[in-house]
Each structure stands twice: as C-alpha cells, then as structure tokens.
Amino acid sequence: MEKNVGGIDRVLRVVVGAALIAAAATDRIGVWGWIGVLPLLTGLFGFCGAYKLFGFSTCPLKKS
C-alpha cells in the first residue's frame, strides 16, 4: 500500500478517531462512535482506500 494520507490530514484523523472511540467507550454518543476506528487506522497507517479509489493524495510529492 502506497501512503496517500500525509501531514495534518493524518493528525486530524488520529485525533478525531480517538475522540470518537473515547466518546463511544464512555457511552456519550452510543455505538456509532466506534466508527472512529476507521479514521484512527487510516491516520496511523497513512493509507485511505477512498483516496485511492478517487486518485487523491495529501502526501507531499516525492522528488525524482
């Protein structure tokens, strides 16, 4: 898997994902908060399937 999530995008995904999971674990928003696992994992791994599908990337370009 080639990384397609970079920089601020990764940080935001991890923070939002962790916040959603914490809210779900403390019964503040219910079961749907566990959807936070998705942005958390995409932020940690640096790969987003939806970005790949649409040919989008937030990673800086590599110099040749």
Protein Blocks (a to p, Z undefined) as FASTA:
>chain_A
ZZfbehjlmmmmmmmmmmmmmmmmnomnojmlmmmmmmmmmmmnopafklmmnopafbdc
ddZZ
